[in-house]
């Protein structure tokens, strides 16, 4: 039986630094926050993009974004889109600078106008799986993306690592080869003084993020062999990027020796493409679930996962759908046997694809790639200059992460 635990890999050890490099280009910058035009609440993870190009980024959990636009593009507008909202275009020239607020209007779907797909929801998911080769790129892509991982001990951040990456993404065809990741430039911080005797690290980095591309890696939740173990139900019809989208919920229908998942699949009404997936690991048997995550730990350490959350989104460009954003979070307790107290940890990683082009020059040599066994925090230097990223588009840090970075900077400068 296949093993579905492909999401997180942990090691417990010590951290050291590496090397990063810098890129510079001429660009304009738009900084702002995305809000609901009616409620004025911020909107997390909105897609921010340049129409007619493959360039874009994603707003953070607080709705804040920064979009860098190369002047050579001569672009006049940028767009903002999100699940349940109308895609809205804004002038670049009128919105250069910082502190801008961008309002987007909710978009409701009138159900009578949507033709509900015939058959049961499992049948719909199977048809969407069969359409993968039609809806996703058949040729290899060279992706540029921004990747961040952060580890909290209780409420304090103890490690933040970030990188601009290039990815040789192979096609979505049957038995496609493994994607290759190359670090372009990266940086980290580590509040080692706050750590207790246990140091938590995330192994795999951007490779783990690429595994969350569930359309390309169907053994997580889209393997037809596993569909018999799940129940499916129609839950809603929503609008994504101006397109009506089915929402199909799924949950385990039986107990297996491995942990299954529960969540929602978003399927485009017209093309039957998967446009988004939200899911979590079933933690009803936490000892069984724990075996999905830990690679190496001290013998007397007990690891207990308490929450997992995974999100992957795709964006339609032309007549194909492309990987856009992935995020995963996990909370767990670690405690030593025969001790009263236990420590809570949270691990978050996210990746936004900021540009993509057809791959025509050949794959990266393996010697230049970031391996699945690598640990990003072990390979990069501590460096948090504000101009570090140059012209690269990144995900703006959430407020709590930004505060932690400022604290790390102060210690670094002392």
KAWO-V806032 format. One record per residue. N is the residue number from 1. RES is the residue in three letters. SS is DSSP state (alpha for helix, beta for strand, coil for the rest). NEAR is the number of other ideal C-beta (glycine too) atoms within 8 Angstrom. Layout:
n:res:ss:near
N:RES:SS:NEAR
N:RES:SS:NEAR
//
This chain:
n:res:ss:near
1:UNK:coil:5
2:UNK:coil:7
3:UNK:coil:6
4:UNK:coil:13
5:UNK:coil:10
6:UNK:coil:9
7:UNK:coil:14
8:UNK:coil:11
9:UNK:coil:9
10:UNK:beta:15
11:UNK:beta:11
12:UNK:beta:11
13:UNK:coil:7
14:UNK:coil:4
15:UNK:coil:11
16:UNK:coil:5
17:UNK:coil:7
18:UNK:coil:9
19:UNK:coil:5
20:UNK:coil:11
21:UNK:coil:6
22:UNK:coil:7
23:UNK:coil:10
24:UNK:coil:5
25:UNK:coil:7
26:UNK:coil:6
27:UNK:beta:9
28:UNK:beta:8
29:UNK:beta:10
30:UNK:beta:13
31:UNK:beta:12
32:UNK:beta:12
33:UNK:beta:12
34:UNK:beta:14
35:UNK:beta:13
36:UNK:beta:12
37:UNK:coil:8
38:UNK:coil:6
39:UNK:coil:4
40:UNK:coil:7
41:UNK:coil:6
42:UNK:beta:10
43:UNK:coil:13
44:UNK:coil:9
45:UNK:coil:13
46:UNK:coil:15
47:UNK:beta:15
48:UNK:beta:13
49:UNK:beta:12
50:UNK:coil:13
51:UNK:coil:9
52:UNK:coil:4
53:UNK:coil:9
54:UNK:coil:8
55:UNK:coil:11
56:UNK:beta:17
57:UNK:beta:14
58:UNK:beta:13
59:UNK:coil:16
60:UNK:coil:13
61:UNK:coil:6
62:UNK:coil:10
63:UNK:coil:13
64:UNK:beta:12
65:UNK:beta:16
66:UNK:beta:11
67:UNK:beta:13
68:UNK:beta:10
69:UNK:beta:14
70:UNK:beta:10
71:UNK:alpha:8
72:UNK:alpha:5
73:UNK:alpha:9
74:UNK:coil:5
75:UNK:coil:11
76:UNK:coil:6
77:UNK:beta:10
78:UNK:beta:15
79:UNK:beta:12
80:UNK:beta:13
81:UNK:beta:13
82:UNK:coil:12
83:UNK:coil:8
84:UNK:coil:9
85:UNK:beta:15
86:UNK:coil:9
87:UNK:coil:9
88:UNK:beta:12
89:UNK:beta:7
90:UNK:beta:11
91:UNK:beta:7
92:UNK:coil:13
93:UNK:alpha:6
94:UNK:alpha:6
95:UNK:alpha:12
96:UNK:coil:8
97:UNK:beta:8
98:UNK:beta:5
99:UNK:beta:6
100:UNK:beta:10
101:UNK:beta:7
102:UNK:beta:12
103:UNK:beta:9
104:UNK:beta:16
105:UNK:coil:9
106:UNK:beta:10
107:UNK:coil:9
108:UNK:coil:6
109:UNK:coil:10
110:UNK:coil:6
111:UNK:alpha:6
112:UNK:alpha:4
113:UNK:alpha:5
114:UNK:coil:10
115:UNK:coil:4
116:UNK:coil:6
117:UNK:coil:8
118:UNK:coil:3
119:UNK:coil:5
120:UNK:coil:6
121:UNK:alpha:10
122:UNK:alpha:9
123:UNK:alpha:8
124:UNK:alpha:16
125:UNK:alpha:15
126:UNK:alpha:10
127:UNK:alpha:10
128:UNK:alpha:13
129:UNK:alpha:10
130:UNK:alpha:6
131:UNK:coil:11
132:UNK:alpha:11
133:UNK:alpha:9
134:UNK:alpha:5
135:UNK:alpha:12
136:UNK:beta:12
137:UNK:coil:9
138:UNK:coil:7
139:UNK:coil:7
140:UNK:coil:11
141:UNK:beta:12
142:UNK:beta:13
143:UNK:beta:11
144:UNK:beta:13
145:UNK:beta:13
146:UNK:beta:15
147:UNK:beta:15
148:UNK:beta:15
149:UNK:beta:16
150:UNK:beta:13
151:UNK:beta:15
152:UNK:beta:12
153:UNK:beta:12
154:UNK:coil:6
155:UNK:coil:3
156:UNK:beta:9
157:UNK:beta:11
158:UNK:beta:12
159:UNK:beta:15
160:UNK:beta:15
161:UNK:beta:15
162:UNK:beta:11
163:UNK:beta:16
164:UNK:beta:14
165:UNK:beta:15
166:UNK:beta:11
167:UNK:beta:15
168:UNK:beta:13
169:UNK:beta:12
170:UNK:coil:8
171:UNK:coil:8
172:UNK:coil:10
173:UNK:coil:7
174:UNK:coil:4
175:UNK:coil:3
176:UNK:coil:8
177:UNK:coil:4
178:UNK:coil:4
179:UNK:coil:11
180:UNK:beta:10
181:UNK:beta:14
182:UNK:beta:12
183:UNK:beta:13
184:UNK:beta:12
185:UNK:beta:13
186:UNK:beta:14
187:UNK:beta:14
188:UNK:beta:14
189:UNK:beta:13
190:UNK:beta:11
191:UNK:coil:14
192:UNK:alpha:8
193:UNK:alpha:4
194:UNK:alpha:7
195:UNK:coil:10
196:UNK:coil:5
197:UNK:coil:3
198:UNK:coil:10
199:UNK:coil:9
200:UNK:beta:14
201:UNK:beta:14
202:UNK:beta:17
203:UNK:coil:12
204:UNK:coil:11
205:UNK:coil:17
206:UNK:alpha:16
207:UNK:alpha:12
208:UNK:alpha:15
209:UNK:alpha:13
210:UNK:alpha:14
211:UNK:alpha:11
212:UNK:coil:13
213:UNK:coil:10
214:UNK:coil:12
215:UNK:coil:11
216:UNK:coil:12
217:UNK:coil:10
218:UNK:coil:11
219:UNK:coil:9
220:UNK:coil:13
221:UNK:coil:13
222:UNK:coil:11
223:UNK:coil:10
224:UNK:alpha:8
225:UNK:alpha:6
226:UNK:alpha:12
227:UNK:alpha:10
228:UNK:alpha:5
229:UNK:alpha:9
230:UNK:beta:12
231:UNK:beta:7
232:UNK:beta:11
233:UNK:beta:8
234:UNK:beta:10
235:UNK:beta:7
236:UNK:beta:6
237:UNK:beta:11
238:UNK:beta:11
239:UNK:beta:14
240:UNK:beta:14
241:UNK:coil:10
242:UNK:coil:8
243:UNK:beta:11
244:UNK:beta:11
245:UNK:beta:14
246:UNK:beta:13
247:UNK:beta:12
248:UNK:beta:15
249:UNK:beta:13
250:UNK:beta:15
251:UNK:beta:7
252:UNK:beta:12
253:UNK:coil:6
254:UNK:coil:5
255:UNK:coil:4
256:UNK:coil:9
257:UNK:coil:4
258:UNK:coil:10
259:UNK:coil:13
260:UNK:coil:12
261:UNK:beta:13
262:UNK:beta:10
263:UNK:beta:12
264:UNK:beta:11
265:UNK:beta:14
266:UNK:beta:15
267:UNK:beta:14
268:UNK:beta:17
269:UNK:coil:12
270:UNK:coil:6
271:UNK:coil:8
272:UNK:coil:11
273:UNK:coil:13
274:UNK:beta:16
275:UNK:beta:14
276:UNK:beta:13
277:UNK:beta:13
278:UNK:beta:8
279:UNK:beta:11
280:UNK:beta:11
281:UNK:beta:13
282:UNK:coil:11
283:UNK:coil:12
284:UNK:coil:4
285:UNK:coil:9
286:UNK:alpha:10
287:UNK:alpha:6
288:UNK:alpha:9
289:UNK:alpha:13
290:UNK:alpha:11
291:UNK:coil:8
292:UNK:coil:11
293:UNK:coil:14
294:UNK:beta:8
295:UNK:coil:6
296:UNK:coil:7
297:UNK:coil:8
298:UNK:coil:7
299:UNK:coil:4
300:UNK:coil:7
301:UNK:beta:12
302:UNK:beta:10
303:UNK:beta:12
304:UNK:beta:10
305:UNK:beta:14
306:UNK:beta:9
307:UNK:beta:9
308:UNK:beta:13
309:UNK:beta:10
310:UNK:beta:14
311:UNK:beta:12
312:UNK:beta:12
313:UNK:beta:11
314:UNK:beta:13
315:UNK:beta:11
316:UNK:beta:12
317:UNK:beta:7
318:UNK:coil:4
319:UNK:coil:2
320:UNK:beta:9
321:UNK:beta:13
322:UNK:beta:14
323:UNK:beta:11
324:UNK:beta:11
325:UNK:beta:14
326:UNK:beta:14
327:UNK:beta:12
328:UNK:beta:16
329:UNK:beta:10
330:UNK:beta:14
331:UNK:beta:10
332:UNK:beta:12
333:UNK:beta:11
334:UNK:beta:12
335:UNK:beta:11
336:UNK:beta:8
337:UNK:coil:7
338:UNK:coil:4
339:UNK:coil:7
340:UNK:coil:2
341:UNK:coil:5
342:UNK:coil:8
343:UNK:beta:11
344:UNK:beta:10
345:UNK:beta:12
346:UNK:beta:9
347:UNK:beta:15
348:UNK:beta:13
349:UNK:beta:14
350:UNK:beta:13
351:UNK:beta:15
352:UNK:beta:14
353:UNK:beta:13
354:UNK:beta:12
355:UNK:beta:10
356:UNK:beta:9
357:UNK:beta:7
358:UNK:beta:7
359:UNK:coil:12
360:UNK:coil:3
361:UNK:coil:4
362:UNK:coil:3
363:UNK:coil:7
364:UNK:coil:9
365:UNK:coil:6
366:UNK:alpha:6
367:UNK:alpha:4
368:UNK:alpha:6
369:UNK:coil:10
370:UNK:beta:12
371:UNK:coil:6
372:UNK:coil:6
373:UNK:coil:5
374:UNK:coil:11
375:UNK:coil:10
376:UNK:alpha:17
377:UNK:alpha:13
378:UNK:alpha:9
379:UNK:alpha:10
380:UNK:coil:14
381:UNK:coil:9
382:UNK:beta:10
383:UNK:coil:7
384:UNK:coil:11
385:UNK:coil:5
386:UNK:coil:4
387:UNK:coil:5
388:UNK:coil:11
389:UNK:coil:8
390:UNK:coil:9
391:UNK:coil:10
392:UNK:coil:13
393:UNK:coil:12
394:UNK:coil:12
395:UNK:coil:11
396:UNK:coil:11
397:UNK:coil:9
398:UNK:coil:10
399:UNK:alpha:7
400:UNK:alpha:7
401:UNK:alpha:12
402:UNK:alpha:10
403:UNK:alpha:8
404:UNK:alpha:14
405:UNK:alpha:12
406:UNK:alpha:8
407:UNK:alpha:9
408:UNK:alpha:14
409:UNK:alpha:9
410:UNK:alpha:8
411:UNK:alpha:8
412:UNK:alpha:9
413:UNK:alpha:5
414:UNK:coil:4
//
